[in-house]
Amino acid sequence: METTEYQHQDVLIFEKTSKTPYIKLDKPNGEIELRGSSIPENTREFYYKFNRWMAEYTANPAAKTNVKFALMYMNSSSAVVITRMLRMLDDMIGMKTEVEIDWYYEADDLEMKEIGEYYDEIMKCKINLHEVERL
């Protein structure tokens, strides 16, 4: 099996660009954070390392996983990635791990609020919605 730079990496950080979010994946501390806008030109390519890290993490998660979403906007292909990630987190619940998800949205952004509410309805994990002035 080919080894790539993301495999078995405890912490991965992707810096924010105008089209991609800041992402922090911290295995030892059980922290996952996505902040900014997610409108990459090639979503599959951009999220490849993220998805591989998540698959590895969910097989052996920390005792508690804290997830923070503070997205100003995401395109439909990014929503597919986020939904898949949330389902992976839901699957971890039976593995003696606690999952806490915080969804931040700007006060005037009804769309991102409704997306957070939708995810809260369809997922087993509780999603805490937080209205803020600015992300």
N, C-alpha and C positions, 0 to 999 in steps of 0.2 A: 504494500500500500504506500502510495506517495505521501510524504509528509509535507505539509505546507505551513507557512508562518503562523497561522491562526490556531492550528491544532494544539490542544493542551495548554493554551495560553490562558493564564489566570485573569488578566485584565486586558481588555481591548478598548481603545478609544478611537473614535472616528471624529475628526474635527468638522465643524459645521461649514457648509458652503452656501451659496445663494440658493442652491437647489436640493441640498441634502442636510439632514439634521445632525446635530451633535449627538453622538451615541457613546454611552459608557456602559461597558459590560464588565462587572467586577465579581468574579466567581467567589473569592474568599469571603467577601462581605455580603454576598447575595444581593447586589445592587444592579439594577438595569435602568438606564435613563435614556430617553429620546426627547430632544428639545430642538425646536425650530420648524422648518418646512421640509416636507418630504415630497419632492417632485423630481426625482432623478430621471435622467433621460433613459437609462436602462436600469429599471428597478431590480430585475433579476440579478444583474451583475453587481449593482451596488450592495444589495442585501445578502449576497452569497456568503461572505464571511460571518455576518450576523447570524444567518440561519444555521450555519454549521456550528457556531459557538453555542447557540441556543439548544441545538440538538444534543450536544455534548453536556451542557449544563443541566438540562432537564433529566438526563440519565443519572446524575449524581449532584443534586442541588444542595445549597446551603440549608441550614435548619430553618432560616427565614429568608424569604425573597421579597425585597422591596422594589417595586416598579414605579417609575415616574414618567408619565407622558405629559409633555408641555409642547404640544404641536400647534402651530398657528394654521397650518394647512397640510393636507396630504391628498395626493391624487388617488384614483381608484386602485391602481396597482400597488401602491403603498398600503392601502387599506387591506388588501389581500394578505400582505406580509404581517400586518399588525393583528389581523384576525387569527392567522395561523399561530402567531406567537402567543396570543391570549389562550388559544386552545391548548397549546403545549403547557402553559402555566396551569390551566384547569386540570390537566392530566397529572400534574405534580401533587395535587392536593392529597391524593391517596398515598403519597410516599412519605408520610410523617414530616412534612414541611409546611410551613405557614407561608401564604402568599398574600401580600398587601399591595394593592394597585391604587395609585393616585393619578387622577386625570385632571389636569389643569387646563382651563380655557379662559379666554378673555371675556369680560363682562358683556360685550356687545357681539360676541361670536356665537350666535344661536346654533349654527351648523355643527361646530365642534362640541358644543354642549350636548346636542342631540345624539351625536355619534357616541359620546361617552355614556349617555343614558342607554342607548341601544346595546352597547357592549355589556353594561351592568345587567340588563335584562336577560341576555342570552348566555352569559357565563355563570359558572358556579362560583367563581371567586367574586368577592365584593369589590366593586370599583368605587372609590371615594371621589366624588366630583368636587372640584375646588374652583370657584369663580375668582379671578384675579383681574386687576386693572390692566396690566400689561405682562406679556410673556417675554 
